[in-house]
Amino acid sequence: MNYRARKIKEYIIEKIIFLSGVTSIIVVLLIFIFLLKEGLSLFSTVSLKDFLLGRNWYPISNPPQYGILPLILGSLLVTVGAAVISIPLGVGSALYIAEIAPQRTREILKAGIELLAAIPSVVIGFIGLITLGPLIRNLFHLPTGLTALSGSVTLAFMAMPTIVSIAEDAITAVPRQYREAATAMGATRWQTTRRIVAIAARPGIIAALMLGIGRVIGETMAVMMVTGNAALIPHSLLQPVRTLTATIAAEMGETVQGGSHYAALFAIGIVLFIITFIINGVADIYLHKNLKKKTKK
Amino acid sequence: MNFKNIKNVRIQEKIASAVLFSSTVLVVLPVVLILAVIVVKGIGAISWEFLFSMPRNGMNAGGIFPALLGTLYLVAGAILFALPLGLLTAIYLVEYARDNFLSRLVKLAIVNLAGVPSVVYGLFGLGIFVTFFHFGASIIAGSLTLGIMILPVIITASREALESVPKSFRVVSLSLGASKWQTIRHSVLPHALPGILTGTILGLGRAAGETAPILFTVAAFYLPKLPTSIFDQTMALPYHLYVISTQVPGISEKIRYGTALVLLFLVLVLNLFAIIVRSKFRKRKKW
């Protein structure tokens, strides 16, 4: 090939690669634009305050009421419950896998955690529905076992793989000299783990927790199958609740395209998009903190 | 030295190990149990007829063929779209982009794409592909939605694979007079291939299992016929499991567990395959 043709070819390829490279930015923008395009029309009839803080979600009554406070509280309750379960367990097993487990066990556990992450949420929801539901109903003598508690337990297992694998990475990334120095000064393994390694890996562990929680907030199918789906302001973990995500998934099929209910569901999508955008952005900052520390030594 | 103190430290050490170990057991054990229950209860349903025939009697009998086929179509479509785009994005980030505002923006966008809830992808797909482009609820709309969702998985894996190729490979190729693209094409990509493959398989697994993005873009509750074009709706395995376990009362447990088993098998085999490819590659790599 002569030089000139090669130059032109290089130029074209470079441009194609550049265009593909910026597609991600365009896609994020498009997602936001399309959510706004379909969702904003709601606010010509409902004020932002009534939407976010309204206590009633009655989309099909006449006149409809689009207050998402019960849904926000539902999501919050289930998420907090899941965090309470998954954070200690997740960090605990990350410490075990990274610091204590022998090499062989470690490989097996990591593969196991990865497989847990791969189980489709609809399968986890199915199992939760069949096993957890009846269990919680009998345990607490409730009319239904599909409650915020069953949602929390189910979601805890969906957050776990994220928390464990990212926290484990952060813990493993702590330089060996730290451990050697602590051991040389007479610290036991647990003292080293708790006072040196866990502290040095803190930004990465925080990022892991945030990403885990981000996954919980965005989780849809499993939570829709096990929480009972009652769009009421929850007063306890033993009541059915309805999350933001489940509301979209459950109701979109029944809406009229372009109607106010349809717009309200897209508006919930905007809320979710903004929440996860913030969580992921902050988690990313913490991850980079961990990385910087590692390279600085 | 205070001996009582040493004893305390020893006990502490033991307790800490025990606590950390049991939390690991609590994380891993349920996974094993879930797998065991689904396999034990579902295996009885699996037969040639179950896999390759149409559902009958309001999904109470017969097979899951249309859902299985639909999922294969959707996954194939998603990967056709996401693999080239994701790979080129990774090449851009690793080989071409300087560390400037734009490349940081691209990375931030990828991080956020990875965090967008799956149901929001569903809304996006509904807004852009189904409505704006008038594809209607169709295989192409569902595939594109799933493709966008797995884009970050493929980009991240491909990036890691490209970054793991030593710089010297590029320098040597360039010094022999190869152009930048020739260098990437012949000296970098071949060595990054296993890593890219791993990412692609993980993406396939994710696309096969997701339900929320296909809810409003393609998935049909029940169809008596197989889809004939990419503008048709189709049934899909994960949505089918959702339908028979929550929407239709009285479906036999055997069929539900059988469907769950097929979906789980499909996804886990893909993931296991990816894990094996990756570990083989890591062992062989000696530069």
Boltz contact constraints between the chains, C-beta under 6 A:
constraints:
  - contact:
      token1: [A, 10]
      token2: [B, 179]
      max_distance: 6.0
  - contact:
      token1: [A, 10]
      token2: [B, 181]
      max_distance: 6.0
  - contact:
      token1: [A, 13]
      token2: [B, 181]
      max_distance: 6.0
  - contact:
      token1: [A, 17]
      token2: [B, 88]
      max_distance: 6.0
  - contact:
      token1: [A, 17]
      token2: [B, 91]
      max_distance: 6.0
  - contact:
      token1: [A, 17]
      token2: [B, 92]
      max_distance: 6.0
  - contact:
      token1: [A, 17]
      token2: [B, 96]
      max_distance: 6.0
  - contact:
      token1: [A, 20]
      token2: [B, 85]
      max_distance: 6.0
  - contact:
      token1: [A, 20]
      token2: [B, 88]
      max_distance: 6.0
  - contact:
      token1: [A, 20]
      token2: [B, 89]
      max_distance: 6.0
  - contact:
      token1: [A, 21]
      token2: [B, 89]
      max_distance: 6.0
  - contact:
      token1: [A, 21]
      token2: [B, 92]
      max_distance: 6.0
  - contact:
      token1: [A, 21]
      token2: [B, 106]
      max_distance: 6.0
  - contact:
      token1: [A, 23]
      token2: [B, 85]
      max_distance: 6.0
  - contact:
      token1: [A, 24]
      token2: [B, 106]
      max_distance: 6.0
  - contact:
      token1: [A, 24]
      token2: [B, 109]
      max_distance: 6.0
  - contact:
      token1: [A, 24]
      token2: [B, 110]
      max_distance: 6.0
  - contact:
      token1: [A, 25]
      token2: [B, 105]
      max_distance: 6.0
  - contact:
      token1: [A, 25]
      token2: [B, 106]
      max_distance: 6.0
  - contact:
      token1: [A, 25]
      token2: [B, 109]
      max_distance: 6.0
  - contact:
      token1: [A, 27]
      token2: [B, 148]
      max_distance: 6.0
  - contact:
      token1: [A, 28]
      token2: [B, 109]
      max_distance: 6.0
  - contact:
      token1: [A, 28]
      token2: [B, 112]
      max_distance: 6.0
  - contact:
      token1: [A, 31]
      token2: [B, 124]
      max_distance: 6.0
  - contact:
      token1: [A, 34]
      token2: [B, 124]
      max_distance: 6.0
  - contact:
      token1: [A, 34]
      token2: [B, 127]
      max_distance: 6.0
  - contact:
      token1: [A, 34]
      token2: [B, 128]
      max_distance: 6.0
  - contact:
      token1: [A, 38]
      token2: [B, 127]
      max_distance: 6.0
  - contact:
      token1: [A, 89]
      token2: [B, 23]
      max_distance: 6.0
  - contact:
      token1: [A, 89]
      token2: [B, 26]
      max_distance: 6.0
  - contact:
      token1: [A, 89]
      token2: [B, 27]
      max_distance: 6.0
  - contact:
      token1: [A, 92]
      token2: [B, 20]
      max_distance: 6.0
  - contact:
      token1: [A, 92]
      token2: [B, 23]
      max_distance: 6.0
  - contact:
      token1: [A, 93]
      token2: [B, 23]
      max_distance: 6.0
  - contact:
      token1: [A, 93]
      token2: [B, 24]
      max_distance: 6.0
  - contact:
      token1: [A, 93]
      token2: [B, 27]
      max_distance: 6.0
  - contact:
      token1: [A, 95]
      token2: [B, 20]
      max_distance: 6.0
  - contact:
      token1: [A, 96]
      token2: [B, 20]
      max_distance: 6.0
  - contact:
      token1: [A, 96]
      token2: [B, 21]
      max_distance: 6.0
  - contact:
      token1: [A, 96]
      token2: [B, 24]
      max_distance: 6.0
  - contact:
      token1: [A, 111]
      token2: [B, 275]
      max_distance: 6.0
  - contact:
      token1: [A, 112]
      token2: [B, 28]
      max_distance: 6.0
  - contact:
      token1: [A, 116]
      token2: [B, 31]
      max_distance: 6.0
  - contact:
      token1: [A, 118]
      token2: [B, 205]
      max_distance: 6.0
  - contact:
      token1: [A, 118]
      token2: [B, 267]
      max_distance: 6.0
  - contact:
      token1: [A, 118]
      token2: [B, 271]
      max_distance: 6.0
  - contact:
      token1: [A, 120]
      token2: [B, 209]
      max_distance: 6.0
  - contact:
      token1: [A, 120]
      token2: [B, 238]
      max_distance: 6.0
  - contact:
      token1: [A, 120]
      token2: [B, 267]
      max_distance: 6.0
  - contact:
      token1: [A, 122]
      token2: [B, 211]
      max_distance: 6.0
  - contact:
      token1: [A, 122]
      token2: [B, 238]
      max_distance: 6.0
  - contact:
      token1: [A, 122]
      token2: [B, 241]
      max_distance: 6.0
  - contact:
      token1: [A, 122]
      token2: [B, 242]
      max_distance: 6.0
  - contact:
      token1: [A, 123]
      token2: [B, 260]
      max_distance: 6.0
  - contact:
      token1: [A, 123]
      token2: [B, 264]
      max_distance: 6.0
  - contact:
      token1: [A, 126]
      token2: [B, 245]
      max_distance: 6.0
  - contact:
      token1: [A, 126]
      token2: [B, 260]
      max_distance: 6.0
  - contact:
      token1: [A, 127]
      token2: [B, 34]
      max_distance: 6.0
  - contact:
      token1: [A, 160]
      token2: [B, 27]
      max_distance: 6.0
  - contact:
      token1: [A, 188]
      token2: [B, 9]
      max_distance: 6.0
  - contact:
      token1: [A, 188]
      token2: [B, 13]
      max_distance: 6.0
  - contact:
      token1: [A, 190]
      token2: [B, 13]
      max_distance: 6.0
  - contact:
      token1: [A, 190]
      token2: [B, 16]
      max_distance: 6.0
  - contact:
      token1: [A, 214]
      token2: [B, 115]
      max_distance: 6.0
  - contact:
      token1: [A, 218]
      token2: [B, 117]
      max_distance: 6.0
  - contact:
      token1: [A, 220]
      token2: [B, 118]
      max_distance: 6.0
  - contact:
      token1: [A, 220]
      token2: [B, 119]
      max_distance: 6.0
  - contact:
      token1: [A, 220]
      token2: [B, 212]
      max_distance: 6.0
  - contact:
      token1: [A, 221]
      token2: [B, 211]
      max_distance: 6.0
  - contact:
      token1: [A, 221]
      token2: [B, 212]
      max_distance: 6.0
  - contact:
      token1: [A, 225]
      token2: [B, 246]
      max_distance: 6.0
  - contact:
      token1: [A, 245]
      token2: [B, 117]
      max_distance: 6.0
  - contact:
      token1: [A, 245]
      token2: [B, 119]
      max_distance: 6.0
  - contact:
      token1: [A, 248]
      token2: [B, 119]
      max_distance: 6.0
  - contact:
      token1: [A, 249]
      token2: [B, 119]
      max_distance: 6.0
  - contact:
      token1: [A, 249]
      token2: [B, 212]
      max_distance: 6.0
  - contact:
      token1: [A, 249]
      token2: [B, 215]
      max_distance: 6.0
  - contact:
      token1: [A, 252]
      token2: [B, 216]
      max_distance: 6.0
  - contact:
      token1: [A, 266]
      token2: [B, 123]
      max_distance: 6.0
  - contact:
      token1: [A, 269]
      token2: [B, 120]
      max_distance: 6.0
  - contact:
      token1: [A, 269]
      token2: [B, 123]
      max_distance: 6.0
  - contact:
      token1: [A, 272]
      token2: [B, 117]
      max_distance: 6.0
  - contact:
      token1: [A, 272]
      token2: [B, 120]
      max_distance: 6.0
  - contact:
      token1: [A, 273]
      token2: [B, 120]
      max_distance: 6.0
  - contact:
      token1: [A, 276]
      token2: [B, 115]
      max_distance: 6.0
  - contact:
      token1: [A, 276]
      token2: [B, 117]
      max_distance: 6.0
  - contact:
      token1: [A, 277]
      token2: [B, 112]
      max_distance: 6.0
  - contact:
      token1: [A, 280]
      token2: [B, 111]
      max_distance: 6.0
  - contact:
      token1: [A, 280]
      token2: [B, 112]
      max_distance: 6.0
  - contact:
      token1: [A, 280]
      token2: [B, 115]
      max_distance: 6.0
  - contact:
      token1: [A, 284]
      token2: [B, 111]
      max_distance: 6.0
